[in-house]
């Protein structure tokens, strides 16, 4: 419970996801924990990810299950963002705890040091968690009640020249790079937060009208892009050149979201390119799903995903090496079947090429 006037991060609700508790789990306890989280709606009883059948048999080989209806064999991570995993389940639970407890985000380089794994593995894992959180926010639907709306520009940085007489006014359009984009946030007071990326504030109005329920009260600044919202909602505006907050209107909740996002960019990631801004903005630590204490619990619910973040290419798990055979001379040769298959390197390159993120976009 939050005491009146107490910040959420100082309350006991912010300590419900403990990294120390996760690291104390044994392999069996971590598997049982993941199983209970995966199938929380059935109290940990497995459900077939293919047909949804509840009659499941347990197999003795590597903790797998078999569906009595369709005969499909699956594991506790099948159909989740951790399918075809290579790391222990406890490491994935620890990654979620580390990632969610970072008040201003967590870089892939730091995550690789925490988990003692390669940077590429930590990078893909971090973006899988971001994708899962973004899909949870998309499933929220509409926001209602008192909703604060604001936009902030990110990206398109133009480094000033060394000599003062050579410097350009970066506010003018002719000197901008064209890569600058706007993060627009719709934030309920004491409720949910829905951020998204648009080319400009004017281009975001259609998305706002589709995401804010009718009858809500909109709080916004004096930007001309928000004038169109006055035709659908009760809109209260504030002029920031005169005051940041008045008894009638303020957008401080939306501004606090951008404050966290800028600190995450400057202090953690150092630079976020425009094409990848949509991956980082929805996972800003300032965004809360269905209230402050629900962020950790919702992020732990690993639902079935049908997107590029699943570790599969054309239905086949990646990362498996070639099968080899040994000739009579003792020299190791690739098998005939393996020689017709693409190598694990080429399959991994094809998967990374289809993924909208690149390891070069994040620094630690």
C-alpha positions in Angstrom: 0.0 0.0 0.0 1.1 3.5 -0.8 0.9 6.1 1.9 -0.4 9.5 0.9 2.3 11.5 -0.8 4.7 8.5 -1.0 6.5 7.7 -4.3 5.7 4.3 -5.8 9.3 3.2 -5.8 9.5 3.8 -2.0 6.5 1.7 -1.3 6.3 -2.1 -0.6 4.4 -2.7 -3.8 7.7 -1.9 -5.7 9.5 -4.8 -4.1 7.1 -7.6 -5.1 9.6 -8.9 -7.7 12.8 -9.9 -5.9 16.0 -10.9 -7.8 17.4 -12.5 -4.6 14.4 -14.7 -4.3 14.7 -15.8 -8.0 18.4 -16.6 -7.7 17.8 -18.8 -4.6 15.5 -21.1 -6.7 16.8 -24.5 -7.6 16.3 -25.8 -11.1 13.2 -27.8 -10.1 11.8 -24.8 -8.2 12.5 -22.5 -11.2 10.7 -24.9 -13.5 7.7 -25.2 -11.2 7.6 -21.4 -10.9 7.7 -20.9 -14.7 5.0 -23.6 -15.1 2.7 -21.9 -12.6 3.2 -18.5 -14.3 2.8 -19.9 -17.8 -0.5 -21.6 -17.0 -1.7 -19.3 -14.3 -5.4 -19.5 -15.4 -5.4 -23.3 -14.8 -3.4 -23.2 -11.5 -0.2 -24.5 -13.2 -1.9 -27.4 -15.1 -0.5 -27.5 -18.6 -2.6 -26.7 -21.6 -1.9 -27.7 -25.2 -0.6 -24.7 -27.1 -1.8 -26.1 -30.4 -5.4 -27.2 -29.7 -6.1 -25.9 -26.2 -6.9 -29.4 -24.8 -6.7 -29.8 -21.0 -6.0 -33.6 -21.1 -2.2 -33.7 -20.9 0.2 -36.5 -20.2 3.6 -36.0 -18.7 6.6 -37.5 -20.5 9.7 -38.7 -18.8 12.1 -37.2 -21.4 13.3 -33.8 -20.4 10.1 -32.6 -18.7 7.9 -32.5 -21.7 4.1 -33.0 -22.1 1.9 -34.7 -24.7 -1.6 -33.7 -25.7 -4.2 -36.4 -25.5 -6.3 -34.7 -28.2 -3.8 -33.9 -31.1 -0.7 -35.8 -29.9 1.4 -32.6 -29.9 4.5 -32.8 -27.7 5.5 -29.5 -26.0 7.5 -28.1 -23.1 6.8 -25.4 -20.6 8.4 -22.8 -22.9 6.7 -23.9 -26.1 4.7 -21.1 -27.7 6.3 -18.4 -25.6 9.0 -15.9 -26.3 11.5 -18.3 -24.7 10.8 -21.2 -27.1 13.9 -23.1 -28.2 15.8 -21.8 -25.2 19.4 -22.5 -24.5 19.8 -20.9 -21.1 18.4 -22.4 -17.8 14.9 -21.3 -16.9 16.2 -19.6 -13.7 18.3 -17.2 -15.9 15.2 -16.1 -17.8 13.3 -15.5 -14.6 16.4 -13.5 -13.3 16.5 -11.5 -16.6 12.8 -10.5 -16.2 13.5 -9.5 -12.6 16.5 -7.4 -13.5 14.8 -5.9 -16.5 11.6 -4.9 -14.6 13.4 -3.6 -11.5 15.5 -1.2 -13.5 13.9 2.2 -12.8 15.5 3.8 -15.9 15.9 0.7 -18.1 18.6 -1.8 -18.5 21.1 -2.1 -21.3 22.0 -5.4 -23.1 25.6 -5.1 -22.2 24.9 -4.8 -18.5 22.4 -7.7 -18.8 25.1 -9.8 -20.4 27.5 -9.2 -17.5 24.8 -9.9 -15.0 23.8 -13.3 -16.6 27.4 -14.2 -17.8 26.2 -14.7 -21.4 27.1 -13.2 -24.8 26.0 -9.7 -25.7 23.9 -11.0 -28.6 22.0 -13.4 -26.4 21.3 -10.6 -23.9 20.3 -8.2 -26.6 17.7 -10.6 -28.1 16.4 -11.5 -24.7 15.9 -7.9 -23.8 14.0 -7.2 -26.9 11.9 -10.2 -26.4 10.9 -8.9 -23.0 10.2 -5.4 -24.5 8.1 -7.0 -27.2 6.1 -8.9 -24.7 5.5 -5.8 -22.6 4.5 -3.8 -25.6 2.0 -6.4 -26.6 0.5 -6.3 -23.1 0.1 -2.6 -23.4 -1.5 -2.9 -26.8 -4.0 -5.4 -25.3 -5.1 -2.8 -22.7 -7.5 -1.2 -25.3 -8.9 2.2 -24.4 -7.9 4.6 -21.7 -10.6 6.5 -19.9 -11.3 9.1 -17.2 -8.8 11.9 -16.8 -6.2 11.4 -19.5 -3.1 13.5 -20.0 -1.7 13.8 -23.5 1.6 15.2 -24.5 4.4 14.6 -27.1 8.2 14.8 -27.0 10.7 14.7 -29.8 13.5 12.1 -29.9 16.3 11.2 -32.3 17.7 13.2 -35.2 20.5 14.6 -33.2 22.7 17.2 -35.0 26.1 17.7 -33.5 27.0 21.4 -33.3 30.1 22.6 -35.1 33.3 23.4 -33.2 33.5 27.1 -34.1 30.6 29.3 -33.1 30.3 31.0 -36.4 29.9 27.7 -38.1 27.0 26.5 -35.9 23.5 26.3 -37.4 20.2 26.9 -35.7 19.1 23.3 -35.2 15.5 24.4 -34.6 15.0 25.3 -38.3 13.7 22.6 -40.5 16.3 23.1 -43.3 19.0 22.1 -40.8 17.3 19.1 -39.4 18.1 15.5 -40.4 14.5 14.4 -40.9 15.0 11.5 -38.5 13.4 13.2 -35.6 10.2 11.5 -34.4 7.6 12.2 -31.7 6.7 9.9 -28.8 3.1 10.6 -27.8 1.8 9.4 -24.5 -1.8 8.9 -23.3 -1.6 8.6 -19.5 -4.5 8.0 -17.1 -4.1 9.7 -13.8 -3.4 6.9 -11.3 -3.9 4.4 -14.1 -2.5 3.0 -17.3 0.0 4.5 -19.8 -0.2 4.0 -23.6 2.9 5.5 -25.5 3.4 5.2 -29.2 5.7 6.8 -31.9 4.4 9.1 -34.6 6.0 11.3 -37.2 4.5 14.4 -35.7 1.9 15.4 -33.0 -0.7 16.1 -35.7 -0.2 12.6 -37.2 -1.0 11.1 -33.8 -4.5 12.6 -33.3 -6.2 9.7 -35.2 -4.6 7.2 -32.9 -5.6 9.2 -29.8 -9.2 9.4 -30.9 -9.2 5.6 -31.4 -7.6 4.9 -28.0 -9.3 7.4 -25.6 -12.9 6.5 -24.6 -15.7 9.0 -25.2 -16.6 10.9 -22.1 -13.0 11.2 -21.0 -11.4 14.5 -20.0 -8.3 15.4 -21.9 -5.5 17.4 -20.3 -3.0 18.9 -22.9 -0.8 21.8 -23.5 -1.4 24.6 -26.0 0.1 22.8 -29.0 -2.1 23.4 -32.1 -2.2 19.7 -32.9 -4.5 19.0 -30.0 -7.1 21.5 -31.1 -9.0 18.8 -33.0 -9.6 16.8 -29.8 -11.9 19.6 -28.5 -14.6 18.4 -30.9 -14.8 15.0 -29.2 -13.7 15.4 -25.6 -13.9 17.9 -22.7 -10.4 19.3 -23.1 -8.5 21.4 -20.5 -5.4 23.2 -21.8 -2.5 24.7 -20.0 0.0 27.3 -21.4 3.4 26.2 -20.3 4.9 29.7 -21.0 2.8 31.0 -18.1 2.7 28.0 -15.7 3.5 24.3 -15.5 0.6 23.4 -13.3 -2.7 25.2 -12.4 -5.7 24.0 -10.4 -7.6 23.6 -13.7 -5.1 21.7 -15.8 -1.6 20.2 -15.9 0.3 17.5 -17.8 2.8 16.6 -15.1 2.1 12.9 -15.3 2.8 12.8 -19.0 5.9 15.0 -18.4 7.2 12.5 -15.8 7.0 9.7 -18.4 9.2 11.7 -20.8 11.6 12.5 -18.0 12.2 8.8 -17.4 12.4 8.1 -21.1 15.1 10.8 -21.6 17.1 9.6 -18.6 16.9 6.1 -20.0 18.2 7.3 -23.4 21.0 9.5 -22.0 22.1 7.5 -19.0 21.5 3.9 -20.0 21.4 3.4 -23.8 23.2 6.7 -24.7 21.6 6.7 -28.2 18.4 5.3 -29.7 18.0 5.5 -33.4 14.7 6.6 -34.9 13.7 3.2 -36.5 14.2 1.5 -33.1 12.5 4.2 -31.0 9.2 2.2 -31.1 11.0 -0.7 -29.3 12.2 1.4 -26.4 9.3 3.9 -25.8 6.6 1.3 -24.8 9.0 -0.2 -22.3 9.9 3.1 -20.6 10.0 2.3 -16.8 7.5 5.2 -16.3 4.8 3.2 -18.1 2.6 1.3 -15.8 0.1 -1.4 -16.9 -3.2 -1.3 -15.0 -1.8 0.4 -12.0 1.6 0.6 -10.3 1.6 -2.8 -8.6 0.5 -4.7 -11.8 3.6 -4.1 -13.9 5.6 -6.9 -12.5 2.8 -9.4 -12.4 1.7 -8.7 -16.0 5.2 -8.9 -17.3 5.6 -12.4 -15.8 2.7 -13.8 -17.6 4.3 -15.3 -20.7 1.4 -15.8 -23.1 1.5 -17.4 -26.5 3.2 -15.1 -29.1 3.0 -15.5 -32.9 5.6 -12.9 -33.9 9.2 -12.6 -35.0 10.5 -12.6 -31.5 9.9 -16.4 -31.3 13.2 -18.1 -31.9 12.1 -19.8 -35.1 12.8 -19.5 -38.8 10.3 -21.2 -41.2 9.0 -23.3 -38.3 12.5 -24.6 -37.4 14.4 -23.8 -34.2 17.6 -21.8 -34.9 21.0 -22.3 -33.4 21.4 -26.0 -34.1 24.7 -26.9 -35.6 25.2 -29.3 -38.5 25.1 -33.0 -38.0 28.4 -34.6 -38.8 29.6 -38.1 -39.7 33.0 -39.6 -39.4 34.6 -41.2 -42.4 36.7 -44.4 -42.4 39.8 -42.3 -42.4 38.8 -40.6 -39.2 38.2 -37.2 -40.8 35.0 -35.4 -39.8 32.7 -34.5 -42.7 29.3 -32.9 -42.8 26.5 -35.5 -43.4 24.8 -35.6 -46.7 21.5 -34.5 -45.2 23.2 -31.7 -43.3 25.1 -30.5 -46.4 21.7 -29.8 -48.1 20.5 -27.8 -45.1 21.5 -24.1 -44.6 24.1 -23.7 -41.9 23.2 -22.5 -38.4 25.1 -19.2 -39.2 23.1 -18.6 -42.4 19.8 -19.5 -40.6 20.7 -17.2 -37.8 21.6 -14.4 -40.2 18.2 -14.8 -42.0 16.4 -14.6 -38.6 18.3 -11.5 -37.5 17.6 -9.9 -40.9 13.9 -10.3 -40.4 14.1 -8.9 -36.9 13.6 -5.1 -36.8 16.4 -4.6 -34.3 20.1 -4.7 -34.6 22.7 -5.2 -31.8 24.5 -2.0 -33.1 21.6 0.2 -32.0 22.2 -0.2 -28.3 25.2 0.7 -26.2 25.8 -0.1 -22.5 
